[in-house]
Amino acid sequence: MKVFVLGDRNDVGLFRNLLQLGGDSTGVLSNFAERATCPPRTVSFPRSCNRCNTARRLRRRCACSRAARLMAMEEKAAKLPPKITLPMMIFILLTVVMIAYGPAILTLGSVFEELLK
């Protein structure tokens, strides 16, 4: 497995500062790709987004997919209590009954044992 290093903090900081100063983002990305050892697709994707002006579309699509994931998680969370109710009732209620009636059952067992002798 080949490991790609995006550069040290100075490279990333320089990249951020150049973008904030309003430099040409394509040139800044190219310079960053030369300084850092990263695959070409790491730089080509943001470059094509800038060229086609798809950043807004990508943000909107990410927001939509984030909302869909959140809705799916909420649906799963809503389905969870009915699924858990029966096992909880069986295991917890059974344990409570055993603790509450266990000594009485043992006492009754010893009483019947004395009666049968």
MOTAUR-V551261 format. One record per run of one state. SS is the DSSP state (~ for helix, > for strand, _ for the rest). FROM is the first residue (numbers start at 1). LEN is the number of residues. If there is no record, write none. Layout:
BEGIN
ss = [SS;SS]
from = [FROM;FROM]
len = [LEN;LEN]
END
This chain:
BEGIN
ss = [_;>;_;~;_;~;_;>;_;~;_;~;_]
from = [1;5;6;9;21;25;36;37;38;40;53;55;117]
len = [4;1;3;12;4;11;1;1;2;13;2;62;1]
END
